[in-house]
Amino acid sequence: MDPVVIPILVAALVIVFLVASTVRIVPQARRYNIERFGRYRRTLQPGLNLVLPVADRINTKLDVREQVYSSDPRPVITEDNLVVNIDTVLYYQITDPRAAAYEVADYLQAIDQLTVTTLRNVIGSMDLEETLTSREEINSRLRAVLDDATGKWGIRVNRVEIKAIDPPHTIKEAMEKQMRAERDKRAAILHAEGERQAKILTAEGTKQKDILEAQGTQQAMILRADGEAKAVELVFQAVHRNNADPKILAYKYLETLPHLARSDNNTFWVIPGELTEAVRTVTRAFGDEAAAGAPHPAHPEQPATAGDEAAPEPSIPQLDAPSTVSLDAAAAADEAGKQAAAAVSDAKAEAEAAKSPQVPRRGRTSDDGPGDV
């Protein structure tokens, strides 16, 4: 080999090494701290950078993107002397690579220990119930303390979140029982409220129903009374318009008597005193008709009698003017008296058929007042 070639190759290798040692390419979101002879010189930015070979060297390579650090569960004592395990999640970002490399030896461990210390101070002033319900307050207090402490380390703490709060197993069981009792209480209250509303609505419905039924009954009675009043008024007007004489009224009165004894519950009934007057009116009516014809001799009064058990028939009154009463009038009066006695006998027979107790009856004459049958 030519002796000249060897030095040329050595010189070429030296030049390549120097060039490789001089050029440094830094990726995006990365920062390189350069030391010259062991002393911090500068921080390389992303891109192509030139350094002195052999004299400059890269001490630390840092990532300036936002980082997430999750710590292990740490025991913390609350104000009411309960030990709970708390997990935290830390979001941080390196803002000063030089301070992060030279102000603290291990910034992650420093942040973790500072987080645990601050968390114990914050939780120590709260009881378990407040700890479980005050996560936002705990997070804000932790962030304020960590941001102030890590500022000189070139680190900015963006967020601190409590990932989990794990109380002891016995406390969990007690909390579950308490929550179950609260749910049962709310369920019982809701059930009672539902039954109360149902009863109120049912009572209101019953009240409205009774009111409507009473109003309907009232309206029906009013309409029925109005109808009866109008019917009586029409009958009264018809009687007066046709100028009914006492003969027709007395005859209708005698026709109505048999209907009084048709009830099954009648044990006795009273013969009204107007019966003799009605018979006398019918007799006088027929006597007036006979007086219009030829005069007839007077017919003596024949009182009607009933059987052993029958009620006494009302006697037919005697006519005071025999010259004006004919045989036909007397016969008509006698027939009317017999019909009245037959009606009384039928009523008594129906009462006995119904096995009602017998009431002693007392006869009376036609001139006496009303008698009991």
Disulfide bonds with the S-S distance in Angstrom:
none
